């Protein structure tokens, strides 16, 4: 798409070209279900209307809307945008798989880090309170990971609703 962008709208200023390309790209993204010709036709109709009421973003297109070179360049750019978004759509499952892999990798690395750090005072305090409450024998906790796992184990094992009701009676 970027190679095509260098080849089109050669007589426009840098800002004009950037604004128009950005708008066309957003138009293609919004109308991915339409063909390039339909998108181009809608763009020309809208711009003609806005130029008539003097409310156009692209006033420099006033004489160019019917120009063959402008239409050819616009169609070429719209085709490239369409290809780009179609390609992105096909890549979506791969991108999602990569995101999921990165999420799992971060979680694993976080657990490795937790396994090397000593437990916090809050974890130790909470663990001791749970052990006292449920009459569980205390273990010597060596890491944040072990403390977290022990706290989770006690909570799931002893805080189950059926167990709690029997203990209260």
Order of alpha helices (4+ residues) and beta strands (2+ residues): alpha-alpha-alpha-alpha-alpha-alpha-alpha
